[in-house]
Amino acid sequence: MDFQQDKRKKGRGQTNEEFLNTVFKEAKDFEEITITIKQPNGVIETWFSQDGSLSIVGMLEVAKHQIINDMEVE
């Protein structure tokens, strides 16, 4: 494990790879996936499996609301 991965694991309890492995283990059957990442240089990118951009916007809107609701509970 390199320094950056070790730092992530210490700070968050898991590396990015471990996080993605957990997601794919828990969500075995899905129709669509959207992944947004922030690179160390600050560039943000989004990848998605579906063709329609409206579906992507809807998924990201749901994600936004779920994150906000989780923040309110804490």
Secondary structure, DSSP 8 states (H G I E B T S, - for coil): --HHHHHHHHHHSS-HHHHHHHHHHH--S-S--EEEEE-TTS-EEEEES-S-HHHHHHHHHHHHHHHHHHHHH-
